[in-house]
Amino acid sequence: MAEISVLSIFFILSFCLAPVTISVQSDGHETFIIHVAKSDKPHVFSTHHHWYSSIIQSISPPSHHRSKILYTYERAAVGFSARLTAGQADQLRRVPGVISVIPDQVRYLHTTHTPTFLKLADSFGLWPDSDYADDVIVGVLDTGIWPERQSFSDEGLSPVPAGWKGKCVTGPGFPRSSCNRKIIGARMFYKGYEASHGPMDESKEAKSPRDTEGHGTHTASTAAGSLVANASFYEYAKGEGRGMAIKARIAAYKICWKNGCFDSDILAAMDQAVDDGVHVISLSVGANGYAPHYLHDSIAIGAFGASEHGVLVSCSAGNSGPGPYTAVNIAPWILTVGASTIDREFPADVILGDDRVFGGVSLYSGNPLTDSKLPVVYSGDCGSKYCYPGKLDHKKVAGKIVLCDRGGNARVEKGSAVKLAGGVGMILANLADSGEELVADSHLLPATMVGQKAGDKIREYVTSDPSPTATIIFRGTVIGNSPAAPRVAAFSSRGPNHLTPEILKPDVIAPGVNILAGWTGSTGPTDLAIDPRRVEFNIISGTSMSCPHVSGLAALLRRAHSKWTPAAIKSALMTTAYNLDNSGKIFTDLATGEESTPFVHGSGHVDPNRALDPGLVYDIETIDYVNFLCTIGYDGDDIAVFVRDSSQVNCSERSLATPGDLNYPSFSVDFTSDINGVVKYKRVVKNVGGNPNAVYEVKVNAPLGVEVSVSPAKLVFSEENNSLSYEISFTSKRSEDITVKGIQSAFGSIEWSDGIHSVRSPIAVRWRYQSAVSM
């Protein structure tokens, strides 16, 4: 009999009609949920309930009335719940066939699932204090919108904000009735696209704001979708669906088409959005590869103009990780967002013929594999290690589970290639560049993804065993008992900033892995031509998903603090971000399995309720950005691209000594040659807390090999002076650690506190020595 006690099947109530009460009796009993492997039921028992009763009776001390079975689970999960002592629960964990024994937990109505993970609540904090961003307008620049989705219901919303100047542009499949008090504007921009590709094929894509791809509907509903009861992707992630800002209004600007998004269209849309009166622009689009210089980056240029008009621009950092220097949308006036995981998983485990079990993830929703194990082959022995469509040998694949390597093509496309070649299942194995990052996909055949370590072991088994077999067991939705979260996605693009090393990018991370949100009715969840399914919600991953989370949070802060500038909102999100996971350790970078760094996660993971009251903010005005451009070598003609008039620019009178003097909420220090160099930055902080006479003192956590001093170390505010400045010095010290261990970078932080607020700024230091340490 296979021993599978290391598997994790959890019965999760993704939404509850009433809270579950945890009760520990005076005799030490409490409720546990016990999950079992259905196929491990000994034949001697006629039913599973009979088997469960026998298990309960076998533990010691002998069972009594408190150890009775409360429920048996047959569909949502397989197992039972019972009142047990902690000792009895430990015994059950060692019983063959028992997969997990979990204490009962309190569950409430919640979304699926990021607002709960972000600790947003209806009873306190950012949601009620911002009135859910009522009257704030979020401009979503993407693939359009599918207006019939429940996420875009305007039930209960007030009239369209009086200052709105936008339009609902009609087109094929998009009548004027597509707009309402939630979708208050919709436009499309395609002239640049058609100029490059010729007239679009309107039989394949809608020349209207209607979303035929799905991406725009997903991002719009994530940022500002209305509350939807019983949202889910098939049986996965069931719960109450809601965007970050459920009362915010959406203006959809369709800029992306089947063959891409063109700068001319993007810039036109940004320009129009500012004129229409949006407050936040959410843009999950960017360059592939290295970020273009600001001067040649239409998104950076458009975002500068938007910021000048008081519009915050939130952008995705890109999905080109885990290599360094891969973050895009890195202009300092853009809020750049990387991707993290949440504490929800969709386990789908591989069980090999030798009974070893390897954890994976999947959103497969069709008929499962049989209980018996099936032959398994490695795709590299069948014509295509990456499982390219049409490349797999039908004779070698038919009737078998195929182990495919990740990379080269889309993950779901690999599954379709296996299916078309006659395969019955797929194990998708990460390679070194993806590490242990697991991304669930809605495969067309029974399939799961495993990490690199598991993939290497499975590959070794498949290629060495004369008759390898395997099966895949799908476990459903698991919340709260997954590996530590958040963790940084391997695909999330990261720094250092290759354009301006003195500006740390990305700025923050937010949920971007396995996110459930609205979807188009035009294509299936895999976006493959052979996928006939149509769903209201889909689960996908990317910094495209993390960006609208932060866009929605920015909308909430904009409503709560209507006089704050975009830079102040950005500062609040950055200085209140955290960098410890729910186990109390520094985030893990899923690409390496090691601790993440500020070059990977920026200031940290957003903490919405803390951002509501940050204590201090680092504000930046347009002239400061102009001075920044002067310090990086731009002249008046260059800067005119951003400010539209070179007469406004006089770089000889710039106020910043270096790019690092920009009043940014984080610190990035680049020692280029002198091992004992000194770098000094200036900062100004504004008191926005409740006490105008607050006194803040600084705490320094210096990076290894660097001496950090802050002057003054105490900031005493008053009603007359609510903005104060300080200088921070970084002195590189030649040390044993640097010269022997070859450290190329080091990290620390400073934290200002008045006893109530903690205003934290990360410090990232790099050396590019020509001797002891080299890059």
Salt bridges, closest charged atoms under 4 A:
ASP27 OD1 - HIS29 ND1 3.20
ASP27 OD2 - ARG66 NE 2.74
ASP90 OD1 - ARG93 NH1 2.63
ASP122 OD1 - ARG242 NH2 3.18
ASP131 OD1 - LYS247 NZ 3.04
ASP131 OD2 - ARG559 NH2 3.78
ASP134 OD1 - ARG249 NH2 2.95
ASP135 OD1 - ARG249 NH2 3.19
ASP142 OD1 - HIS215 ND1 2.62
GLU148 OE2 - ARG210 NH2 2.79
ASP154 OD2 - ARG181 NH1 3.91
GLU194 OE2 - LYS207 NZ 3.02
GLU213 OE2 - LYS258 NZ 3.31
GLU240 OE1 - ARG242 NH1 3.46
ASP275 OD1 - LYS165 NZ 3.88
ASP276 OD2 - ARG187 NE 3.03
GLU308 OE1 - ARG644 NH2 2.49
ASP343 OD1 - HIS113 NE2 2.77
GLU345 OE2 - ARG487 NH2 3.47
ASP349 OD2 - ARG475 NE 3.26
ASP354 OD2 - ARG356 NE 2.91
ASP355 OD1 - LYS373 NZ 3.62
ASP405 OD2 - LYS385 NZ 3.84
ASP405 OD1 - ARG459 NH2 2.83
GLU437 OE1 - ARG406 NH2 3.01
ASP441 OD2 - ARG411 NE 2.63
ASP456 OD1 - ARG459 NH1 3.01
ASP507 OD2 - LYS505 NZ 2.80
ASP507 OD2 - LYS570 NZ 3.63
ASP531 OD1 - ARG533 NE 2.96
ASP589 OD2 - ARG494 NH1 2.89
ASP613 OD2 - HIS757 NE2 2.87
ASP619 OD2 - LYS686 NZ 3.49
ASP670 OD1 - ARG766 NH2 3.21
ASP670 OD2 - ARG768 NH2 2.61
ASP737 OD1 - LYS741 NZ 3.37
ASP754 OD2 - HIS757 ND1 3.07
